[in-house]
Structures are given as structure tokens and as C-alpha cells.
Amino acid sequence: MRWPKNVNGGYKNEAINDKEWEDEFEVEIATPQWVSWWNETRLHEALGYRTPLEVEAGYCSQNQLPEIMETRVNC
């Protein structure tokens, strides 16, 4: 399978064009599912056929990340 060069092309090829949708609501439900797959579970050739989530977890475990300060605003 040849992957598209950008995320929008992937979305159209993998999630939209190959299916028949009854209405826009079905597309709205399917879109976050596809985005989750794209960002977390797809195997990526440039990442050594690992998922982006695996690569991120490995990076975080090897590098000490700066603490993020939480800011709260009183309303």
C-alpha cells in the first residue's frame, strides 16, 4: 500500500472516499476515530514500523521533560 504524502490525503483515502455515508453525522463520528488511529496506532515506516505513540513514549522515557506549570485563573 502506498501512503499519501499528507494527513489530509490519508484521511480522504482511508476514511472518506472508500465508504458510502448516509449523512454528515456518520462522518463526524468516524473522523475522531480515524484521527485517533492516525496519531496513536498506525505503523509508520519512517518510525521503524512503530506507532507514533510508541515513539513518543520511548522519547519521554529517555528524556527528562521540563515540568509544566499549571496556571489557574480565578473567574
Summary of the structure (lengths in Angstrom):
residues: 75
radius of gyration: 17.4
end to end distance: 52.1
largest distance: 52.1
contacts: 126
relative contact order: 0.09
helix: 56%
strand: 3%
